[in-house]
């Protein structure tokens, strides 16, 4: 593929999104989110008052969580620097549009040269940081043309990524002009160097720095302690209906064995809450109701988390953790419970996540296919000896520390660009 063919393809792609917006909800959301972008960019240009910005781009919410530690580090050392945070996906923009450490939060317009150049002229970056691997080739080429230092961090390149194939020559040539590419793992770094990208460097995963910081300052919640009592606790985070089926099939046995469940569905909707309440009947209570009560009925064995943003602090109370998504597109965040050194389980769709693969290989995570697997996992956590628990915690902690420190590595590389 050549850059000319890419430009033709990308023009078609973005215009197709706009053309399909009347009939496709996702395309409509993407298009409507950008309707006011020209005015927003004009506001950015006026408010920065001639100061250049640090442009940090995230595809979506997951990439934002990886970029967040670097943003926090920059702002803690250089509070006067203007940060322009951009998103490609509506899901990231809508949730983080008011992020307090970004001076400006905007949509990335598109990789069409005319729209891109208008964007760059308005925000005028002196430094650009891309989180993970949102490769926009016109953007990267134009940043190099303008001699703007450009970095990627928390980048991960899997074995079959198209950038490693013979037909990616034009893209490789552009990436050779990037200032540095910091990878999450050593394998990604080796793959990039193998195809001639000598500016690749293994740094680790910035998400680990953040989850370790959260785990180092656990939030004690009296209402959660009231619910837990002396029972064993399994926390099910970011679960989907496919995960709930296994939980339903496990509940009777688990209650008889002294377990309680804390369930935080991925879809925080009233519809999903009502489905769970209908299934568990008198055994379930919502968190919003629990915090108003002084006493918890002995019948209640399931706590339904109906509040966004608290799951990562609840893992402190777990004896075991099940992460949802493994029967759908893929599992959700495993690093948060691992930062509390908790044994994990999840469904079979986990192989695109290096930290999950590592956890399974080192036997501190179990793969669940059915209710029998779930029950076996829970029973194992009850009978395991303290010495074995300590060994598991030591292995988890060692892995986390091995891949931590990326935030500081990235900051040291970019700090010379700050005034």
Wavefront OBJ file of the C-alpha trace (Angstrom):
o trace
v 0.000 0.000 0.000
v 1.205 3.536 -0.762
v 0.411 6.790 1.011
v -1.626 7.865 -2.042
v -3.836 4.768 -1.780
v -4.150 5.285 1.967
v -5.307 8.872 1.454
v -7.919 7.730 -1.045
v -9.101 5.030 1.344
v -9.229 7.306 4.373
v -11.171 9.975 2.454
v -13.704 7.305 1.475
v -13.858 5.928 5.030
v -14.637 9.218 6.751
v -17.114 10.374 4.112
v -18.850 7.005 4.359
v -19.261 7.503 8.122
v -20.946 10.840 7.455
v -23.136 9.398 4.691
v -24.321 6.534 6.899
v -25.032 8.691 9.944
v -28.802 8.905 9.260
v -29.172 5.105 9.437
v -26.343 3.872 11.689
v -26.499 4.991 15.363
v -22.722 4.727 15.858
v -22.023 6.801 12.736
v -24.662 9.332 13.803
v -23.086 9.720 17.233
v -19.617 10.134 15.698
v -20.850 12.769 13.214
v -23.055 14.741 15.599
v -20.256 14.930 18.139
v -18.155 16.831 15.619
v -20.832 19.258 14.413
v -19.589 22.019 16.691
v -15.894 21.161 16.361
v -14.990 24.263 14.329
v -16.358 26.542 17.056
v -14.643 24.503 19.764
v -11.306 24.719 17.958
v -11.747 28.468 17.499
v -12.300 28.676 21.257
v -9.111 26.679 21.879
v -7.171 29.049 19.638
v -8.522 32.098 21.486
v -8.043 30.721 25.005
v -4.480 29.543 24.553
v -3.529 33.175 23.764
v -0.592 32.313 21.558
v 0.757 29.558 23.813
v 1.488 26.270 22.095
v -0.138 23.127 23.454
v 0.833 19.605 24.379
v -1.472 17.470 22.263
v -2.345 14.090 23.797
v -4.512 11.813 21.658
v -6.523 8.827 22.893
v -8.715 6.675 20.711
v -11.231 5.957 23.468
v -11.734 5.663 27.211
v -9.381 2.700 27.647
v -6.515 4.608 26.055
v -7.311 7.601 28.249
v -6.782 5.463 31.354
v -3.364 4.534 29.971
v -2.552 8.153 29.210
v -3.827 9.555 32.479
v -0.690 8.863 34.582
v 1.442 10.757 32.050
v -0.986 13.689 31.988
v -0.926 13.818 35.792
v 2.868 13.722 35.820
v 3.124 16.564 33.318
v 0.647 18.750 35.187
v 2.248 18.086 38.573
v 5.635 19.290 37.304
v 4.488 21.879 34.758
v 1.058 23.232 35.809
v 1.216 26.115 33.322
v 1.563 23.893 30.264
v -1.587 23.817 28.114
v -2.801 20.261 27.478
v -5.151 19.567 24.585
v -6.715 16.121 24.972
v -8.408 14.626 21.914
v -10.579 11.558 21.395
v -11.599 9.636 18.300
v -14.450 7.758 19.988
v -17.601 9.354 21.443
v -17.397 7.000 24.438
v -14.108 8.529 25.535
v -15.061 12.130 24.795
v -18.467 12.037 26.468
v -17.139 10.610 29.726
v -13.952 12.716 29.934
v -14.986 15.981 28.279
v -14.670 17.763 31.648
v -11.403 16.140 32.735
v -9.911 18.689 35.100
v -6.236 18.282 34.142
v -6.810 18.965 30.448
v -7.086 22.603 29.450
v -8.980 21.605 26.313
v -10.874 18.406 25.455
v -11.919 18.006 21.821
v -12.714 15.442 19.179
v -10.013 14.401 16.734
v -11.628 15.548 13.455
v -10.421 12.971 10.926
v -7.267 12.036 9.048
v -8.387 13.935 5.941
v -5.581 16.478 5.264
v -7.791 19.598 5.047
v -9.557 18.854 8.352
v -6.327 17.757 9.986
v -4.427 20.917 9.011
v -7.206 23.118 10.356
v -7.071 21.159 13.617
v -3.292 21.516 13.951
v -3.409 25.223 13.102
v -5.975 25.843 15.836
v -4.340 23.863 18.655
v -0.716 24.508 17.518
v 1.028 21.651 19.361
v 4.686 21.881 20.335
v 4.657 18.211 21.382
v 2.343 15.328 20.489
v 1.738 12.139 22.467
v -0.272 9.223 21.087
v -1.503 6.576 23.517
v -1.156 2.944 22.428
v -1.424 2.553 18.642
v -3.853 4.993 17.066
v -1.895 5.280 13.823
v -3.188 8.056 11.555
v -0.693 8.251 8.726
v -1.614 11.665 7.304
v -1.425 13.082 10.817
v 1.979 11.559 11.510
v 3.333 12.699 8.145
v 2.101 16.259 8.743
v 3.538 16.376 12.270
v 6.910 15.403 10.826
v 6.514 18.014 8.087
v 5.948 20.622 10.805
v 8.874 19.230 12.842
v 6.694 18.608 15.902
v 8.199 15.987 18.279
v 5.894 12.959 18.355
v 5.847 10.038 20.792
v 3.829 6.867 21.210
v 3.598 5.230 24.624
v 1.920 2.124 26.059
v 2.181 0.809 22.517
v 1.575 -2.895 21.956
v 2.176 -4.674 18.646
v 0.995 -8.261 18.445
v 2.560 -10.936 16.298
v 0.070 -10.612 13.421
v -0.272 -6.815 13.418
v -0.330 -5.553 9.831
v 2.559 -3.164 10.499
v 4.838 -6.228 10.629
v 3.776 -7.401 7.142
v 5.590 -6.777 3.848
v 2.900 -4.443 2.471
v 3.249 -1.882 5.288
v 6.334 -0.195 3.841
v 4.843 3.310 3.605
v 3.674 3.134 7.232
v 7.038 1.924 8.486
v 8.772 4.815 6.733
v 6.486 7.276 8.496
v 7.009 5.593 11.875
v 10.770 5.879 11.403
v 10.277 9.637 11.747
v 8.520 9.367 15.117
v 10.663 10.653 17.991
v 10.190 7.492 20.095
v 7.828 4.550 20.527
v 7.557 3.255 24.100
v 6.090 -0.249 24.259
v 4.137 -2.077 26.958
v 6.124 -5.282 26.616
v 9.481 -6.490 25.365
v 7.907 -8.574 22.603
v 6.342 -5.489 20.990
v 9.663 -3.675 21.150
v 11.457 -6.587 19.498
v 8.844 -6.791 16.713
v 9.234 -3.099 15.933
v 13.021 -3.240 15.926
v 12.911 -6.302 13.685
v 11.173 -4.239 10.982
v 13.670 -1.394 11.269
v 11.993 0.846 13.853
v 15.072 1.399 15.984
v 13.462 4.146 18.077
v 11.258 1.593 19.821
v 11.975 1.169 23.526
v 10.430 -1.091 26.164
v 9.016 1.049 28.972
v 6.162 -0.932 30.512
v 2.483 -0.239 31.019
v 1.421 3.159 32.380
v -1.837 1.599 33.629
v 0.173 -0.401 36.151
v 1.594 2.786 37.654
v -1.926 4.089 38.159
v -3.445 0.924 39.649
v -0.490 0.513 42.016
v -1.015 4.070 43.221
v -4.728 3.392 43.836
v -3.989 0.124 45.657
v -1.387 1.826 47.859
v -4.128 4.070 49.300
v -7.102 1.742 49.861
v -10.427 3.401 50.556
v -12.169 1.887 53.564
v -15.935 1.702 53.126
v -17.855 0.855 56.341
v -20.988 -0.057 54.370
v -19.029 -2.642 52.353
v -17.490 -4.071 55.517
v -20.996 -4.288 56.968
v -22.135 -6.328 53.955
v -19.072 -8.590 53.904
v -19.085 -9.593 57.557
v -16.982 -12.735 58.050
v -17.956 -14.355 54.748
v -15.763 -15.068 51.749
v -16.188 -12.407 49.060
v -16.024 -12.804 45.298
v -16.179 -9.604 43.267
v -17.422 -9.821 39.679
v -16.288 -6.738 37.769
v -17.541 -5.415 34.421
v -19.868 -8.355 33.847
v -22.204 -8.993 30.908
v -25.333 -11.168 30.579
v -23.178 -14.133 29.447
v -21.219 -13.847 32.699
v -24.400 -13.498 34.740
v -25.652 -16.866 33.511
v -22.661 -18.568 35.126
v -23.145 -16.555 38.312
v -26.835 -17.559 38.460
v -25.869 -21.226 38.149
v -23.293 -20.888 40.942
v -25.229 -18.902 43.506
v -26.980 -21.652 45.499
v -23.816 -23.690 46.049
v -21.771 -20.609 46.896
v -24.233 -19.392 49.527
v -24.164 -22.791 51.212
v -20.355 -22.553 51.352
v -20.235 -19.131 52.997
v -19.671 -16.899 49.960
v -21.114 -13.487 49.178
v -21.031 -11.764 45.792
v -20.347 -8.179 44.782
v -21.432 -7.660 41.170
v -20.600 -4.559 39.109
v -22.202 -4.901 35.649
v -20.450 -3.316 32.697
v -23.768 -1.888 31.521
v -24.864 0.419 34.331
v -28.503 0.581 33.257
v -31.771 0.284 35.164
v -32.817 -2.477 32.774
v -29.771 -4.583 33.705
v -30.250 -3.895 37.416
v -33.880 -5.069 37.279
v -32.915 -8.282 35.481
v -30.400 -9.107 38.208
v -32.827 -8.206 40.981
v -35.527 -10.407 39.472
v -33.109 -13.321 39.289
v -31.674 -13.016 42.800
v -34.947 -11.968 44.493
v -34.459 -11.420 48.254
v -30.760 -12.260 48.120
v -29.707 -8.971 46.450
v -29.335 -5.335 47.516
v -28.167 -2.296 45.569
v -25.212 -0.307 46.850
v -27.333 2.868 46.811
v -29.762 1.151 49.217
v -27.051 -0.460 51.341
v -25.393 2.830 52.257
v -28.697 4.086 53.686
v -29.255 1.059 55.930
v -27.812 0.365 59.351
v -28.515 -3.360 59.164
v -28.162 -5.953 56.384
v -30.613 -8.842 56.302
v -28.975 -12.289 56.675
v -30.784 -13.242 53.459
v -28.747 -10.748 51.422
v -25.830 -12.473 49.716
v -25.391 -10.312 46.612
v -24.404 -6.639 46.465
v -25.241 -4.910 43.192
v -22.900 -1.990 42.500
v -25.069 0.681 40.881
v -22.554 3.506 41.011
v -19.942 4.286 38.360
v -16.309 4.799 39.316
v -15.936 2.813 42.535
v -15.158 -0.708 41.303
v -11.382 -0.254 41.294
v -11.442 0.524 45.022
v -13.722 -2.396 45.958
v -11.214 -5.091 45.002
v -9.542 -4.450 48.356
v -12.361 -6.492 49.955
v -12.177 -9.502 47.620
v -11.005 -13.019 48.388
v -11.383 -13.827 44.694
v -12.199 -11.833 41.563
v -14.017 -12.681 38.345
v -13.597 -10.277 35.417
v -16.368 -10.092 32.820
v -16.275 -9.892 29.041
v -14.577 -13.209 28.388
v -17.628 -14.657 26.650
v -17.982 -11.640 24.366
v -15.428 -9.391 22.662
v -12.820 -9.790 25.382
v -12.180 -9.386 29.080
v -12.085 -6.064 30.876
v -9.486 -4.602 33.224
v -7.520 -7.255 35.128
v -4.800 -4.925 36.392
v -7.048 -3.268 38.969
v -7.693 -6.459 40.985
v -4.135 -7.657 40.419
v -2.831 -4.468 42.029
v -4.518 -5.701 45.225
v -2.782 -9.082 44.668
v -6.067 -10.955 44.225
v -6.482 -14.325 42.439
v -8.380 -13.957 39.168
v -10.782 -15.802 36.914
v -12.292 -14.836 33.561
v -13.874 -16.290 30.436
v -12.042 -17.740 27.421
v -11.685 -14.530 25.358
v -8.525 -13.215 26.993
v -5.660 -13.927 24.601
v -5.401 -10.372 23.227
v -4.386 -9.093 26.663
v -0.764 -9.762 27.514
v -1.249 -9.283 31.260
v -4.048 -11.895 31.244
v -1.997 -14.368 29.204
v 0.862 -13.893 31.660
v -1.495 -14.460 34.611
v -2.832 -17.725 33.164
v 0.648 -18.987 32.286
v 1.873 -18.274 35.809
v -1.241 -19.849 37.334
v -2.595 -16.883 39.263
v -5.589 -16.676 36.938
v -8.100 -19.355 35.950
v -10.054 -19.595 32.711
v -13.771 -20.186 33.269
v -15.896 -21.998 30.680
v -18.936 -22.919 32.768
v -20.415 -22.919 36.265
v -18.419 -26.000 37.276
v -15.194 -24.092 36.569
v -16.438 -21.149 38.619
v -17.300 -23.350 41.589
v -13.933 -25.099 41.404
v -12.161 -21.714 41.343
v -14.067 -20.519 44.403
v -13.514 -23.764 46.300
v -9.799 -23.573 45.553
v -9.582 -20.119 47.141
v -11.156 -21.453 50.346
v -8.878 -24.439 50.814
v -5.590 -22.967 49.627
v -2.984 -22.766 52.381
v -1.649 -19.439 53.611
v 1.858 -20.264 52.367
v 0.524 -20.828 48.852
v -1.454 -17.589 49.020
v 1.699 -15.685 49.908
v 3.576 -17.299 47.029
v 0.813 -16.285 44.612
v 0.884 -12.723 45.904
v 4.656 -12.619 45.522
v 4.431 -13.736 41.878
v 1.698 -11.197 41.075
v 3.624 -8.382 42.750
v 6.797 -9.332 40.883
v 5.036 -9.188 37.529
v 3.448 -5.829 38.282
v 6.731 -4.284 39.372
v 8.501 -5.687 36.305
v 6.135 -3.778 34.005
v 5.740 -0.651 36.141
v 7.670 2.616 35.904
v 6.572 3.488 32.362
v 5.197 6.870 33.402
v 8.583 8.033 34.674
v 10.389 6.719 31.585
v 8.008 8.600 29.273
v 8.196 11.773 31.362
v 11.999 11.813 31.386
v 11.999 11.456 27.595
v 9.631 14.373 26.988
v 10.468 16.836 29.777
v 13.077 18.661 27.693
v 10.207 19.976 25.531
v 8.653 21.897 28.424
v 9.459 25.489 29.256
l 1 2 3 4 5 6 7 8 9 10 11 12 13 14 15 16 17 18 19 20 21 22 23 24 25 26 27 28 29 30 31 32 33 34 35 36 37 38 39 40 41 42 43 44 45 46 47 48 49 50 51 52 53 54 55 56 57 58 59 60 61 62 63 64 65 66 67 68 69 70 71 72 73 74 75 76 77 78 79 80 81 82 83 84 85 86 87 88 89 90 91 92 93 94 95 96 97 98 99 100 101 102 103 104 105 106 107 108 109 110 111 112 113 114 115 116 117 118 119 120 121 122 123 124 125 126 127 128 129 130 131 132 133 134 135 136 137 138 139 140 141 142 143 144 145 146 147 148 149 150 151 152 153 154 155 156 157 158 159 160 161 162 163 164 165 166 167 168 169 170 171 172 173 174 175 176 177 178 179 180 181 182 183 184 185 186 187 188 189 190 191 192 193 194 195 196 197 198 199 200 201 202 203 204 205 206 207 208 209 210 211 212 213 214 215 216 217 218 219 220 221 222 223 224 225 226 227 228 229 230 231 232 233 234 235 236 237 238 239 240 241 242 243 244 245 246 247 248 249 250 251 252 253 254 255 256 257 258 259 260 261 262 263 264 265 266 267 268 269 270 271 272 273 274 275 276 277 278 279 280 281 282 283 284 285 286 287 288 289 290 291 292 293 294 295 296 297 298 299 300 301 302 303 304 305 306 307 308 309 310 311 312 313 314 315 316 317 318 319 320 321 322 323 324 325 326 327 328 329 330 331 332 333 334 335 336 337 338 339 340 341 342 343 344 345 346 347 348 349 350 351 352 353 354 355 356 357 358 359 360 361 362 363 364 365 366 367 368 369 370 371 372 373 374 375 376 377 378 379 380 381 382 383 384 385 386 387 388 389 390 391 392 393 394 395 396 397 398 399 400 401 402 403 404 405 406 407 408 409 410 411 412 413 414 415 416 417 418 419
